[in-house]
Amino acid sequence: MCYNIAYIEKRADRVAKHYGADFKNTESQIVYFHVSGFSHPKLYVITQEEPKTIQLFSWGLIPHWCRSEEQALKMADLTLNAVGETVFEKPSFRSSVMKRRCLVIVSGFYEWYSIGKRKFPFYIHSQSKDFFSMGGLYENWVNRETGELRKTFSIITTPANRFMEKIHNSKKRMPLIFNEKQESGWLSNRLTQDEVTVLIQPFADNDLIGYPVSKRITDRTQNSNIPEVMLEFEYSELKGFNPGC
């Protein structure tokens, strides 16, 4: 699955140039060394509706049919991820997958390697790029009582590729990741269901690397949004373990 990410690209001009898009919220540049989806942070996304604009959406998709704030908050916790194999079936996602797809811009993500009941966090990122795109779905939800418009998204997941199988060895899942050639295709309004399905596949490029980090990212008593959480950390239990091999 994918519940923890990083976004540390401080040069908005580099991101804008890569996507051929302009930032809508330049006054609120975000930096996340680590952030959990369960805090429903705002991340940068590019949508089918506005492919030339980079916007801030809240993580945790709220379906348009949610009737109350209480129901919306519960759904947001359940929709941080959308299982790629079932997005055309699930009520929360089936209305979005053909009309409301998006790119979620990240620097990397965190996942856990398991040895028995013990889990060790790893930071995974691209070895060739400072940021990359995850595939997502989005919804614009309106609170019927207040009229507030809330823009929300979910990150699609797929079965793990060979590299991620070694790290996320319990669940064997990973986020949907695109190379540069696939990004514009994901935002196309002309795709058929079969063509969308073809894009929802494990990341094929051999471009991901990962290393263990400290367990501070799971310590609720400490702030995890600091540069130190991204530093490589040594565990005696992981001596000799190399996910790249």
CORQUIKA-V278715 format. One line per field, one symbol per residue. phi: phi as a letter, one per 20 degrees, with the letter a starting at -180 (. if undefined). burial: + if it has 9 or more other C-alpha atoms within 8 Angstrom, else -. A space follows every 10 residues. Layout:
BEGIN
phi->???
burial->???
END
This chain:
BEGIN
phi->.bdcccbcfe effffffgem cdfecffcfe bcfbbeffel fecfccdgfc fdcdcdcefp fdffefecff fffffffedf ccfgfcfedf gfcfeefecc ebddecerbd bdedcmeecc fcddbfedce bbddebccbd ddffednfec ecbcefdcgf egffffeefe elcbffcdef feffffefed feffffgffe cggefececb bfcfeffdef ecfeecgffe ffcedffdgn ecffe
burial->-++++++++- ----++---- +-+-+----- +++++++--+ +-++++++-- ++++++++++ +++--+-+-- +++-+++-++ ++++--+--- --++++++-+ ++++++++++ ++++----++ ++++++---- ++++++++++ +++------+ ++++++++++ +-+++++++- -++++++++- -++--++--- +----+---+ ++-----+++ ++++--+--- ---+++--++ ---------- --+--
END
